[in-house]
Amino acid sequence: MNGLRVEAAPPGLSVQDEGRAGHRRHGIPAAGAMDRLALAVANRLVGNPPGTAALETVLGGARFG
């Protein structure tokens, strides 16, 4: 099984994906990663399928196992 274990999640840690474009008329904001190109490149570099979500941290302090 592949996966990532988050051992410490500081307040600035969030999950970012490609967002939900095209649903604003239903009251759903686009949201998602601010830099979608960087998300796509990062997924390609590590061999993830396109559209895979990523973890973003602002101040550091996250620990993964």
Stockholm file with secondary structure:
# STOCKHOLM 1.0

chainA/1-65         MNGLRVEAAPPGLSVQDEGRAGHRRHGIPAAGAMDRLALAVANRLVGNPPGTAALETVLGGARFG
#=GR chainA/1-65 SS CCCCCEEECCTTCEEECSCCTTCGGGTCCCCSCSCHHHHHHHHHHHTCCTTCCEEECSSCCCEEC
#=GC SS_cons        CCCCCEEECCTTCEEECSCCTTCGGGTCCCCSCSCHHHHHHHHHHHTCCTTCCEEECSSCCCEEC
//
